[in-house]
Amino acid sequence: MIAGAAYISFAPNGQSADSKTVTVGVMSGSKEEDKIWDSVTKTAKDKYGITVKTKKFTDYSQPNKALSEGDIDLNAFQNYPFLENWNKTHKTNIVSIGDTWTTPLRIYSDSAKNIKALKAGSQVTVPNDVTNQDRAIHVLAEAGVIKVKDTNTATPKDITDNPKNLKVTPVDASQTAKSLDDPKVGAAVVNTNFAKSAGLNIKSAIFVEGLNKDTEQYFNFIAANKKDKDKQIYKDVVKSFQTKETKDLVDKFYDGAQITVWDYKK
């Protein structure tokens, strides 16, 4: 992401006064993500004559508010459940105009070398917030160790088959990695940011969430107000992101922790 230091004026309808300038709201992130947006900016300028500026936010409540109020033209930070909840709660009409990447959940264990080696009766910790708990339980189902009802708000009560009698235990997402220190915990489903902060090697995971119909909802994307979704200049910004250069940088910087998904075949 690039710091948006320059002053941008806006017309009454929320559009940038300079029709060839597009401001994208992003979350303050890493130097690596800055470099990815540097590459996108160069492509947009060289190929489409568009000046892309990014505006950094530090709170997840800010980018959609800024978009709906016309302070920015697009944003790129969220997945589909987050946006669905935002639109419902705030009566906004924001839509995706192009997928970017996803960060798969992973299952880690200090005692099992692979998912099949997970011992019967093991405690398995999962995040306790609604979205990540549902996602984590479906990852366990995808891994083949449980079966779960068809729901997007799954809790341990929705497990329909548990042949290894695993004790699926929700904890705060920030504590899933740390829970592996407990000898009673055989495995944990951990978000990548918490895995990294705890020093876990993502290559050591015993199972990685796949790309499938259940995980499409967790893809991140570039968003616009619905009334603007068909504007060619915004489509060209998406094209500037969805390039081999971006894919190569994501592979280089994240080594599998993040995966580009715009070319995923649904």
C-alpha positions as CSV (number, residue, x, y, z in Angstrom):
1,M,0.0,0.0,0.0
2,I,1.2,3.5,-0.7
3,A,0.7,6.5,1.6
4,G,-1.9,8.8,0.1
5,A,-0.2,12.1,1.0
6,A,-1.4,14.2,-1.9
7,Y,-4.6,16.2,-1.6
8,I,-7.5,14.7,-3.7
9,S,-10.6,16.8,-4.3
10,F,-14.0,15.2,-4.8
11,A,-17.0,16.1,-6.9
12,P,-20.4,16.0,-5.2
13,N,-21.2,12.6,-6.4
14,G,-18.2,11.1,-4.7
15,Q,-16.0,10.8,-7.8
16,S,-12.5,12.1,-7.8
17,A,-12.4,15.5,-9.5
18,D,-9.5,14.1,-11.6
19,S,-11.3,11.4,-13.6
20,K,-8.0,9.5,-14.1
21,T,-7.2,9.4,-10.4
22,V,-8.6,6.5,-8.3
23,T,-8.1,6.4,-4.5
24,V,-8.2,2.9,-2.9
25,G,-8.7,2.4,0.8
26,V,-6.5,-0.2,2.3
27,M,-5.5,-1.4,5.8
28,S,-2.1,-0.3,7.1
29,G,0.0,-3.4,6.4
30,S,3.5,-4.7,5.7
31,K,6.3,-3.4,3.6
32,E,5.6,-6.3,1.3
33,E,2.0,-5.3,0.7
34,D,3.2,-1.7,0.0
35,K,5.4,-3.1,-2.7
36,I,2.5,-5.0,-4.2
37,W,0.5,-1.8,-4.4
38,D,3.5,0.0,-5.9
39,S,3.5,-2.6,-8.7
40,V,-0.3,-2.2,-9.2
41,T,0.1,1.6,-9.3
42,K,2.8,1.3,-12.0
43,T,0.8,-1.0,-14.1
44,A,-2.3,1.3,-13.9
45,K,-0.3,4.3,-14.9
46,D,1.7,2.6,-17.7
47,K,-1.1,0.6,-19.2
48,Y,-4.3,2.6,-18.5
49,G,-3.0,6.1,-17.7
50,I,-4.7,5.9,-14.3
51,T,-3.1,7.4,-11.2
52,V,-3.8,5.0,-8.3
53,K,-3.4,6.4,-4.8
54,T,-4.0,4.4,-1.7
55,K,-5.3,5.7,1.6
56,K,-4.3,3.7,4.7
57,F,-6.7,2.9,7.5
58,T,-6.0,1.4,10.9
59,D,-9.5,0.2,11.9
60,Y,-11.7,-2.3,9.9
61,S,-14.7,0.0,10.5
62,Q,-13.2,2.8,8.4
63,P,-12.7,1.7,4.8
64,N,-16.4,0.9,4.0
65,K,-17.6,4.1,5.8
66,A,-15.1,6.1,3.7
67,L,-16.3,4.4,0.5
68,S,-20.0,4.9,1.1
69,E,-19.4,8.6,2.0
70,G,-17.3,9.2,-1.2
71,D,-14.0,9.9,0.5
72,I,-12.4,7.1,-1.5
73,D,-13.3,5.4,-4.8
74,L,-12.6,1.8,-4.0
75,N,-11.3,-0.3,-1.1
76,A,-9.4,-3.6,-0.8
77,F,-9.4,-5.3,2.6
78,Q,-12.3,-7.5,3.3
79,N,-14.0,-10.8,2.6
80,Y,-17.6,-11.6,1.7
81,P,-19.1,-12.3,5.2
82,F,-17.6,-9.1,6.5
83,L,-19.1,-7.1,3.7
84,E,-22.5,-8.8,4.0
85,N,-22.7,-8.0,7.7
86,W,-21.5,-4.4,7.0
87,N,-24.1,-3.7,4.3
88,K,-26.9,-5.2,6.5
89,T,-25.8,-3.2,9.6
90,H,-25.1,0.1,7.9
91,K,-27.7,0.0,5.1
92,T,-25.0,0.5,2.5
93,N,-24.7,-1.0,-1.0
94,I,-21.1,-2.0,-1.5
95,V,-20.2,-4.8,-3.9
96,S,-17.1,-6.8,-5.0
97,I,-15.7,-5.9,-8.4
98,G,-12.8,-8.3,-8.5
99,D,-11.2,-11.0,-6.2
100,T,-7.7,-10.5,-5.0
101,W,-6.3,-13.2,-2.6
102,T,-7.1,-15.4,0.3
103,T,-5.3,-16.4,3.5
104,P,-6.1,-20.1,4.2
105,L,-6.6,-21.4,7.7
106,R,-4.2,-24.1,8.8
107,I,-4.3,-26.9,11.3
108,Y,-1.2,-27.2,13.5
109,S,-0.1,-30.0,15.9
110,D,2.9,-30.6,18.1
111,S,2.1,-34.3,18.4
112,A,0.7,-35.4,15.1
113,K,2.8,-35.4,11.9
114,N,-0.3,-35.5,9.7
115,I,-4.0,-35.1,10.0
116,K,-4.6,-38.9,10.0
117,A,-2.2,-39.3,13.0
118,L,-4.4,-37.1,15.2
119,K,-5.1,-39.2,18.3
120,A,-8.6,-40.2,19.3
121,G,-10.0,-38.0,22.1
122,S,-7.6,-35.1,21.4
123,Q,-8.7,-31.6,22.2
124,V,-8.8,-29.4,19.1
125,T,-8.9,-25.6,19.6
126,V,-10.7,-23.3,17.1
127,P,-11.3,-19.5,17.1
128,N,-14.5,-18.6,19.1
129,D,-15.7,-15.6,17.0
130,V,-18.7,-16.5,14.8
131,T,-17.0,-16.3,11.3
132,N,-13.7,-18.0,12.1
133,Q,-15.4,-20.7,14.3
134,D,-17.6,-21.7,11.4
135,R,-14.7,-21.6,9.0
136,A,-12.4,-23.6,11.4
137,I,-15.0,-26.3,11.9
138,H,-15.5,-26.6,8.2
139,V,-11.7,-27.0,7.8
140,L,-11.8,-29.9,10.2
141,A,-14.6,-31.4,8.1
142,E,-12.6,-30.8,4.9
143,A,-9.7,-32.6,6.6
144,G,-12.0,-35.6,7.1
145,V,-11.9,-35.8,10.9
146,I,-15.5,-34.7,11.5
147,K,-18.7,-34.1,9.6
148,V,-20.8,-31.0,10.1
149,K,-24.3,-29.6,9.3
150,D,-24.7,-27.4,6.2
151,T,-24.6,-24.1,8.0
152,N,-22.5,-20.9,7.9
153,T,-22.6,-20.4,11.7
154,A,-21.2,-23.8,12.7
155,T,-20.3,-24.5,16.4
156,P,-19.2,-27.7,18.0
157,K,-22.9,-28.5,18.5
158,D,-23.3,-28.8,14.7
159,I,-20.8,-31.6,14.4
160,T,-22.8,-34.7,13.1
161,D,-20.1,-37.3,13.0
162,N,-16.9,-37.4,15.2
163,P,-15.3,-40.9,14.8
164,K,-12.2,-39.9,16.8
165,N,-14.3,-38.2,19.5
166,L,-12.3,-35.0,19.2
167,K,-13.0,-32.3,21.8
168,V,-13.5,-29.3,19.6
169,T,-13.0,-26.3,21.9
170,P,-13.5,-22.6,21.0
171,V,-11.0,-20.1,22.4
172,D,-10.1,-16.6,21.5
173,A,-8.5,-16.6,18.1
174,S,-5.3,-15.0,19.5
175,Q,-4.9,-17.9,21.8
176,T,-5.2,-20.8,19.3
177,A,-1.5,-21.0,18.6
178,K,-0.6,-20.7,22.3
179,S,-3.0,-23.5,23.2
180,L,-0.6,-26.0,21.5
181,D,1.6,-25.6,24.7
182,D,-1.1,-27.5,26.6
183,P,-0.4,-31.2,26.5
184,K,-4.1,-31.9,26.3
185,V,-4.4,-30.0,23.0
186,G,-3.7,-32.3,20.1
187,A,-4.2,-29.7,17.4
188,A,-5.3,-26.1,16.8
189,V,-6.9,-24.3,13.8
190,V,-5.0,-21.0,13.6
191,N,-5.4,-17.9,11.5
192,T,-2.2,-17.1,9.6
193,N,-1.5,-13.7,11.4
194,F,-1.7,-15.4,14.8
195,A,0.4,-18.3,13.6
196,K,3.1,-15.9,12.4
197,S,3.1,-13.8,15.6
198,A,3.4,-17.0,17.6
199,G,6.4,-18.1,15.6
200,L,4.7,-21.1,13.9
201,N,6.1,-22.2,10.6
202,I,3.2,-22.3,8.2
203,K,5.0,-25.1,6.3
204,S,4.6,-27.3,9.5
205,A,0.8,-27.3,9.3
206,I,-0.7,-30.7,9.1
207,F,-3.6,-29.5,7.0
208,V,-4.3,-26.4,4.8
209,E,-7.7,-25.1,3.9
210,G,-8.4,-25.6,0.2
211,L,-10.0,-23.5,-2.4
212,N,-13.6,-24.8,-2.8
213,K,-17.3,-23.7,-2.7
214,D,-17.1,-23.4,1.1
215,T,-14.0,-21.1,1.1
216,E,-14.9,-18.8,-1.8
217,Q,-16.7,-16.6,0.7
218,Y,-13.4,-15.9,2.4
219,F,-11.7,-14.5,-0.7
220,N,-10.7,-10.9,-0.4
221,F,-11.6,-8.4,-3.1
222,I,-11.7,-4.9,-4.5
223,A,-15.0,-3.2,-3.6
224,A,-17.0,-0.3,-5.0
225,N,-20.3,1.3,-4.4
226,K,-22.9,-0.6,-6.4
227,K,-23.8,2.4,-8.5
228,D,-20.1,2.6,-9.7
229,K,-19.4,-1.1,-10.2
230,D,-19.5,-0.9,-14.0
231,K,-17.2,2.1,-14.5
232,Q,-14.4,1.2,-16.9
233,I,-11.8,3.1,-14.9
234,Y,-12.5,0.9,-11.8
235,K,-12.5,-2.2,-14.0
236,D,-9.0,-1.1,-15.2
237,V,-7.8,-0.8,-11.6
238,V,-8.9,-4.4,-11.0
239,K,-7.1,-5.5,-14.2
240,S,-4.0,-3.7,-12.9
241,F,-4.1,-5.7,-9.7
242,Q,-5.0,-9.1,-11.4
243,T,-1.6,-9.6,-13.1
244,K,1.2,-12.0,-13.3
245,E,3.4,-9.4,-11.6
246,T,1.0,-9.3,-8.6
247,K,0.9,-13.1,-8.4
248,D,4.6,-13.4,-8.6
249,L,5.1,-10.8,-5.8
250,V,2.5,-12.5,-3.6
251,D,4.3,-15.9,-4.1
252,K,7.6,-14.2,-3.4
253,F,6.6,-12.3,-0.3
254,Y,4.2,-14.8,1.4
255,D,5.4,-18.2,0.3
256,G,2.0,-19.7,0.3
257,A,0.6,-17.9,3.3
258,Q,-1.5,-15.9,0.9
259,I,-2.8,-17.2,-2.4
260,T,-4.1,-15.2,-5.3
261,V,-7.6,-16.3,-6.3
262,W,-8.8,-14.2,-9.3
263,D,-8.1,-17.1,-11.7
264,Y,-9.7,-19.7,-9.4
265,K,-12.1,-21.8,-11.4
266,K,-15.4,-21.9,-9.6
